[in-house]
């Protein structure tokens, strides 16, 4: 007798799942989904090589100007309200190490674009 009571809720749950699945399948069978019937966005024109070079130069300028006196990048100042919370004493040091690594990687990638003192 106890097993009959146990099977009842499970059977009801299975019926509920089938109803939800059937409803979801009916919704999915719309003739024209929004991605087809909605307005088409304007085509995106790719940037020219000159625009890309200028953008990279601005990025390099930013990195060079924002480097700290210690040689690192990143710090608790100028967070734009996006403060990093990580427990532990060394969490900020780890963040600064990661930020510095990313900045150095970007500068290494952009190095070939420059000549002379700027390249060094």
C-alpha positions in Angstrom: 0.0 0.0 0.0 2.8 2.4 0.8 4.3 1.9 -2.7 1.0 3.0 -4.3 1.2 6.3 -2.4 4.8 6.8 -3.5 4.1 6.2 -7.1 1.3 8.7 -7.3 3.3 11.9 -6.8 6.0 10.6 -9.2 3.4 9.9 -11.9 1.8 13.3 -11.5 5.3 14.9 -11.8 5.9 13.0 -15.0 2.5 14.2 -16.4 3.4 17.8 -15.5 6.8 17.5 -17.2 5.1 16.2 -20.4 2.7 19.1 -20.4 5.5 21.6 -20.0 7.5 19.9 -22.8 4.5 19.8 -25.1 3.8 23.5 -24.5 7.5 24.4 -25.1 7.5 22.4 -28.4 4.3 24.2 -29.5 5.9 27.6 -28.9 9.0 26.6 -30.8 7.0 25.7 -33.9 6.3 29.3 -34.8 6.3 29.9 -38.5 8.4 33.0 -38.5 10.7 33.5 -35.5 11.6 37.0 -34.6 15.1 36.6 -36.0 13.6 36.2 -39.5 10.6 38.6 -39.3 12.3 41.4 -37.3 14.1 44.4 -38.9 17.5 43.6 -40.3 20.4 45.6 -38.9 22.5 47.8 -41.2 25.5 45.9 -42.5 28.7 46.5 -40.5 31.5 48.0 -42.5 34.8 46.6 -41.4 37.4 49.1 -40.3 40.2 50.1 -42.6 43.8 49.1 -41.9 44.5 52.8 -41.1 41.7 52.8 -38.6 43.0 49.6 -37.0 46.5 51.0 -36.8 45.3 54.2 -35.2 43.3 52.3 -32.7 46.2 50.1 -31.7 48.4 53.2 -31.4 45.8 54.8 -29.0 45.8 51.6 -27.0 49.6 51.6 -26.7 49.6 55.3 -25.7 47.1 54.5 -23.0 49.2 51.6 -21.7 52.4 53.6 -21.7 50.7 56.6 -19.9 49.0 54.4 -17.3 52.0 52.4 -16.3 52.8 52.9 -12.6 56.2 54.0 -11.3 56.8 50.5 -10.1 56.5 49.2 -13.7 53.2 47.5 -13.0 49.7 48.2 -14.3 46.5 48.1 -12.2 45.7 49.4 -8.8 42.9 50.2 -6.4 42.5 53.7 -7.8 40.2 54.7 -10.7 38.0 51.6 -10.5 35.0 53.3 -12.1 32.8 51.8 -9.4 33.8 48.2 -10.4 35.7 47.3 -7.3 37.3 43.9 -7.2 36.4 41.8 -4.2 38.5 38.8 -3.5 39.2 37.5 0.0 42.8 37.2 1.1 45.7 39.5 1.6 47.3 38.7 -1.8 44.2 39.0 -4.0 45.1 42.6 -5.1 48.7 41.5 -5.8 47.4 38.7 -8.0 45.1 41.0 -9.8 47.9 43.5 -10.4 50.2 40.7 -11.7 47.5 39.5 -14.1 46.8 43.0 -15.3 50.5 43.7 -15.8 50.9 40.4 -17.8 48.0 41.3 -20.1 49.5 44.8 -20.7 52.9 43.4 -21.5 51.4 40.9 -23.9 49.5 43.7 -25.7 52.7 45.8 -26.0 54.7 42.8 -27.3 52.0 42.2 -30.0 52.0 45.8 -31.1 55.8 46.2 -31.1 56.2 45.3 -34.8 54.1 48.4 -35.7 56.6 50.8 -34.3 60.2 51.8 -35.1 63.0 53.4 -33.1 62.5 54.5 -29.5 58.8 53.8 -29.6 59.5 50.1 -30.4 61.8 49.7 -27.4 
